[in-house]
Amino acid sequence: MNSLDNATAAPRVLVCGGGIGGNAVALQLVRAGIRPTVVERAAAPRPGGQAVDLRGPSRDVADRMGLMPGIDAKRLDERGMLYVDAAGKESLRMPADMFDGKGGVAEIEITRGDLNQVLLDALTEAGGADYRYGDRVTEIHQDANGVDVTFASGTAERYDIVIGADGLHSATRELVFGPERDYSTYLGGYMSFFTMPTPAGVEPHWFSMHSLVGATGIGIRPDADPATCKALVVVRGPADPALRRDVGAQQRLIRERLAGGGWHAEAMLAAMGDAPDFYFDELARIELPNWSRGRVVLLGDAGYCGSPLTGQGTAMALVGAYLLAGEIAAAPTDPCRALAAYETTLRPFVAAAMELPPGGVRAMTPSTRLGIRAGMAVSRLMTTRMMKPLMMRMLGKTDGYTLPDYPRAVRSA
Ligand SMILES: Cc1cc2nc3c(=O)[nH]c(=O)nc-3n(C[C@H](O)[C@H](O)[C@H](O)COP(=O)(O)OP(=O)(O)OC[C@H]3O[C@@H](n4cnc5c(N)ncnc54)[C@H](O)[C@@H]3O)c2cc1C
């Protein structure tokens, strides 16, 4: 028996993962009168992450979801990108308005942790969902009428729809669609983000980057609190399975790469071990021919991930959540129809958002001094008036996408 036997009942929805995608879809479902359960592996909402960009359709979604007052209150004052050498001397400055807020620094920047909190606050205001922190799904079996789910905690429940919003290494995807290797393409490097005390000499309000000899890039971005900042490390190299979930090995790799790297590399290394929100993951692309199987559907990085190199991960999770909740609310008794409509509507946006910047991780992490100088020359060329039309076309790749309206899953009054 499932709750949809009663045509007027709301579907029972399980959301796996309480990140940006999971919390956003939960919020919109609650507003449509569907109170989901959200299971999050971490013991509490995960802090961390540096500035995430809201541009184009994702900015529109944030507006339609009524999130802009919360976002405005925590919005970062980030004025552009600055490339510096080992001594901290400026090599290139790209103000955010150089590309009309569509470049490396977008019109709206907010830290990932703050955006997550804005979503959770809105959710509380909307009536809340049922959160289960510190648990995860271990088994999923579905039939024509519902999905049986077993949790690591030992409980078992039946749902009408299961949403896998559990990120790049999604367990929902693994359980229902098959192993990660079938859908993931390694893009040639790793990225790490963590909070650190702002070192003396960092220019406030600017996203500063420095390339180290040896295929490694480091960056410092502003935080909402000027006393702290967000460190970014990009390392290029072969995939190493030993790095998965082994923080000791991840930090050893960063120590090796940053040793003697100049600029604020030493300050970053000194802060990394104590960082409250150290995050490290591979740069990978996730692509699936279909985002749903029966009543199980993928959202965000779990289903479509272009890696942080695209700057579109949060945008895809937000737009995807808005569409998925909207389609479920529009066809609450027909999950298959809702999930198919979600896929058809979202595909064009995802196809554009997944495009990688030219050169990918290699362009971000030259290995030699000559390569670093050549990379800087190319970046300078990109900032010339002559190149602006081409850059604007590349950077505005998702601008043509039109968001549908969903009268049943709407913002708060
Ligand atoms: C702590 C953190 C920091 C990040 N920092 C950055 C950043 O600085 N820059 C950037 O570009 N991207 C960052 N990302 C990735 C970025 O959040 C996503 O690319 C984007 O927002 C899409 O969101 P998502 O909800 O699909 O995935 P995520 O934001 O990754 O959320 C997935 C959630 O699912 C949870 N989860 C994982 N496995 C399970 C499971 N088996 N059961 C239940 N829950 C599970 C995770 O704990 C996480 O909360 C970060 C992600 C995390 C988790």
The ligand as an SDF file (V2000), in Angstrom:
LIG
                    3D

 53 58  0  0  0  0  0  0  0  0999 V2000
   31.1830   20.6280    2.4190 C   0  0  0  0  0  0  0  0  0  0  0  0
   31.1200   20.9650    0.9600 C   0  0  0  0  0  0  0  0  0  0  0  0
   31.8530   22.0610    0.4660 C   0  0  0  0  0  0  0  0  0  0  0  0
   31.8120   22.3760   -0.8850 C   0  0  0  0  0  0  0  0  0  0  0  0
   32.5080   23.4650   -1.3270 N   0  0  0  0  0  0  0  0  0  0  0  0
   32.4500   23.8400   -2.6110 C   0  0  0  0  0  0  0  0  0  0  0  0
   33.1260   25.0040   -3.0920 C   0  0  0  0  0  0  0  0  0  0  0  0
   33.7650   25.7040   -2.3290 O   0  0  0  0  0  0  0  0  0  0  0  0
   33.0550   25.3100   -4.4030 N   0  0  0  0  0  0  0  0  0  0  0  0
   32.3360   24.5530   -5.2750 C   0  0  0  0  0  0  0  0  0  0  0  0
   32.3030   24.8710   -6.4640 O   0  0  0  0  0  0  0  0  0  0  0  0
   31.6640   23.4610   -4.8510 N   0  0  0  0  0  0  0  0  0  0  0  0
   31.7050   23.0900   -3.5490 C   0  0  0  0  0  0  0  0  0  0  0  0
   31.0330   21.9670   -3.1340 N   0  0  0  0  0  0  0  0  0  0  0  0
   30.1990   21.2490   -4.1070 C   0  0  0  0  0  0  0  0  0  0  0  0
   28.9110   22.0270   -4.3220 C   0  0  0  0  0  0  0  0  0  0  0  0
   28.2250   22.1680   -3.0990 O   0  0  0  0  0  0  0  0  0  0  0  0
   28.0450   21.2720   -5.3040 C   0  0  0  0  0  0  0  0  0  0  0  0
   28.7500   21.1180   -6.5200 O   0  0  0  0  0  0  0  0  0  0  0  0
   26.7560   21.9720   -5.6770 C   0  0  0  0  0  0  0  0  0  0  0  0
   26.2890   22.8610   -4.7110 O   0  0  0  0  0  0  0  0  0  0  0  0
   25.6880   20.9200   -5.9590 C   0  0  0  0  0  0  0  0  0  0  0  0
   25.0920   20.5540   -4.7400 O   0  0  0  0  0  0  0  0  0  0  0  0
   24.5580   19.1030   -4.3980 P   0  0  0  0  0  0  0  0  0  0  0  0
   23.4650   19.3330   -3.4030 O   0  0  0  0  0  0  0  0  0  0  0  0
   24.2630   18.3550   -5.6190 O   0  0  0  0  0  0  0  0  0  0  0  0
   25.8110   18.3730   -3.7230 O   0  0  0  0  0  0  0  0  0  0  0  0
   26.5400   18.6640   -2.3420 P   0  0  0  0  0  0  0  0  0  0  0  0
   26.5180   20.1160   -2.0150 O   0  0  0  0  0  0  0  0  0  0  0  0
   27.8510   17.9740   -2.4510 O   0  0  0  0  0  0  0  0  0  0  0  0
   25.6220   17.9450   -1.2550 O   0  0  0  0  0  0  0  0  0  0  0  0
   25.4980   16.5540   -1.1270 C   0  0  0  0  0  0  0  0  0  0  0  0
   25.0860   16.2550    0.3070 C   0  0  0  0  0  0  0  0  0  0  0  0
   24.8030   14.8660    0.4100 O   0  0  0  0  0  0  0  0  0  0  0  0
   25.4110   14.3600    1.5780 C   0  0  0  0  0  0  0  0  0  0  0  0
   25.6540   12.9250    1.3720 N   0  0  0  0  0  0  0  0  0  0  0  0
   26.6500   12.3380    0.6830 C   0  0  0  0  0  0  0  0  0  0  0  0
   26.4840   11.0130    0.6560 N   0  0  0  0  0  0  0  0  0  0  0  0
   25.3540   10.7530    1.3540 C   0  0  0  0  0  0  0  0  0  0  0  0
   24.6370    9.5730    1.6660 C   0  0  0  0  0  0  0  0  0  0  0  0
   25.0800    8.3660    1.2890 N   0  0  0  0  0  0  0  0  0  0  0  0
   23.4800    9.6730    2.3770 N   0  0  0  0  0  0  0  0  0  0  0  0
   23.0250   10.8890    2.7960 C   0  0  0  0  0  0  0  0  0  0  0  0
   23.6720   12.0500    2.5240 N   0  0  0  0  0  0  0  0  0  0  0  0
   24.8100   11.9790    1.8020 C   0  0  0  0  0  0  0  0  0  0  0  0
   26.6660   15.1810    1.7580 C   0  0  0  0  0  0  0  0  0  0  0  0
   27.1270   15.1580    3.0950 O   0  0  0  0  0  0  0  0  0  0  0  0
   26.1700   16.5730    1.3250 C   0  0  0  0  0  0  0  0  0  0  0  0
   25.6120   17.2820    2.4010 O   0  0  0  0  0  0  0  0  0  0  0  0
   31.0330   21.5980   -1.7890 C   0  0  0  0  0  0  0  0  0  0  0  0
   30.2940   20.5050   -1.2990 C   0  0  0  0  0  0  0  0  0  0  0  0
   30.3290   20.1880    0.0490 C   0  0  0  0  0  0  0  0  0  0  0  0
   29.5140   19.0000    0.5580 C   0  0  0  0  0  0  0  0  0  0  0  0
  1  2  1  0
  2  3  1  0
  2 52  2  0
  3  4  2  0
  4  5  1  0
  4 50  1  0
  5  6  2  0
  6  7  1  0
  6 13  1  0
  7  8  2  0
  7  9  1  0
  9 10  1  0
 10 11  2  0
 10 12  1  0
 12 13  2  0
 13 14  1  0
 14 15  1  0
 14 50  1  0
 15 16  1  0
 16 17  1  0
 16 18  1  0
 18 19  1  0
 18 20  1  0
 20 21  1  0
 20 22  1  0
 22 23  1  0
 23 24  1  0
 24 25  2  0
 24 26  1  0
 24 27  1  0
 27 28  1  0
 28 29  2  0
 28 30  1  0
 28 31  1  0
 31 32  1  0
 32 33  1  0
 33 34  1  0
 33 48  1  0
 34 35  1  0
 35 36  1  0
 35 46  1  0
 36 37  1  0
 36 45  1  0
 37 38  2  0
 38 39  1  0
 39 40  1  0
 39 45  2  0
 40 41  1  0
 40 42  2  0
 42 43  1  0
 43 44  2  0
 44 45  1  0
 46 47  1  0
 46 48  1  0
 48 49  1  0
 50 51  2  0
 51 52  1  0
 52 53  1  0
M  END
$$$$
